[in-house]
């Protein structure tokens, strides 16, 4: 059963975060396998989201990457910025020029 966080399955989020952190630190799948004590094919299945990472594996990876397990299971993808075009209903500013004084 797939667990969904926001709009993406948790397995996809975790796999993406691990791929990102591995690339950031220059770790290959083989290097990850050595560090975590797994075979490279087992890492590859998890890398692609085919097999779920186990909690103890996530803990080892978090320590290796210097991040928290919570970071690895969080959707860290940037949120798309939505630009709303002007509607023509902006407040009028005419007549407001110059210093404002209250008497």
C-alpha positions in Angstrom: 0.0 0.0 0.0 1.3 3.4 -1.0 1.2 6.3 1.5 0.6 9.7 0.0 2.1 12.9 1.4 0.8 15.9 -0.5 0.6 14.9 -4.1 3.3 12.3 -4.3 3.7 8.8 -2.8 6.1 8.6 0.2 8.2 6.0 -1.6 8.9 8.5 -4.4 9.7 11.3 -2.0 12.2 9.2 0.0 13.8 7.8 -3.1 14.2 11.3 -4.6 15.6 12.8 -1.4 18.2 9.9 -1.2 19.2 10.4 -4.8 19.5 14.1 -4.3 21.6 13.8 -1.1 23.8 11.1 -2.7 24.5 13.3 -5.8 25.1 16.3 -3.6 27.8 14.4 -1.7 29.1 12.4 -4.6 28.0 8.9 -3.5 27.3 6.3 -6.1 24.8 3.4 -5.5 27.8 1.2 -4.9 29.2 3.6 -2.3 25.8 3.8 -0.6 25.6 0.0 -0.6 29.0 -0.3 1.1 28.2 2.3 3.7 24.8 0.9 4.6 25.9 -2.8 4.3 23.6 -3.8 1.4 24.1 -5.1 -2.1 24.2 -2.6 -5.0 21.1 -4.3 -6.6 19.2 -3.9 -3.3 20.1 -0.2 -3.2 19.1 0.2 -6.9 15.6 -1.2 -6.1 15.2 1.3 -3.3 16.8 4.1 -5.4 14.0 3.7 -8.0 11.3 3.4 -5.4 10.5 -0.2 -6.3 11.3 -1.4 -2.7 10.8 0.7 0.4 13.8 1.8 2.5 13.6 0.3 6.0 13.8 2.6 9.0 17.2 1.3 10.1 18.5 1.9 6.5 17.1 5.5 6.6 18.8 6.0 9.9 22.2 4.9 8.5 21.7 7.1 5.4 20.7 10.1 7.5 23.8 9.8 9.5 25.9 9.4 6.4 24.4 12.5 4.8 24.3 14.5 8.0 20.6 15.1 7.8 17.6 13.8 9.9 15.4 10.9 9.0 12.6 13.4 9.0 14.3 15.3 6.2 14.6 12.1 4.1 10.9 11.4 4.5 9.7 15.0 3.9 8.7 16.5 0.6 11.5 18.9 0.1 10.6 19.7 -3.5 10.3 23.4 -4.1 6.7 24.6 -4.2 5.8 26.1 -7.6 5.3 29.8 -7.5 2.0 30.9 -8.9 2.1 34.4 -10.4 -1.4 36.0 -10.4 -1.8 38.6 -13.2 -3.2 42.0 -12.2 -7.0 42.1 -12.3 -7.5 45.8 -12.9 -9.0 46.1 -9.4 -5.9 47.6 -7.7 -6.7 50.4 -5.3 -6.6 53.9 -6.7 -3.6 56.0 -5.5 -4.3 59.3 -7.3 -4.5 62.3 -4.9 -2.3 60.5 -2.4 1.0 62.0 -3.6 3.1 64.1 -1.3 3.7 64.0 2.5 0.9 62.9 4.7 0.2 65.2 7.7 -2.4 64.8 10.3 -3.6 68.0 12.1 
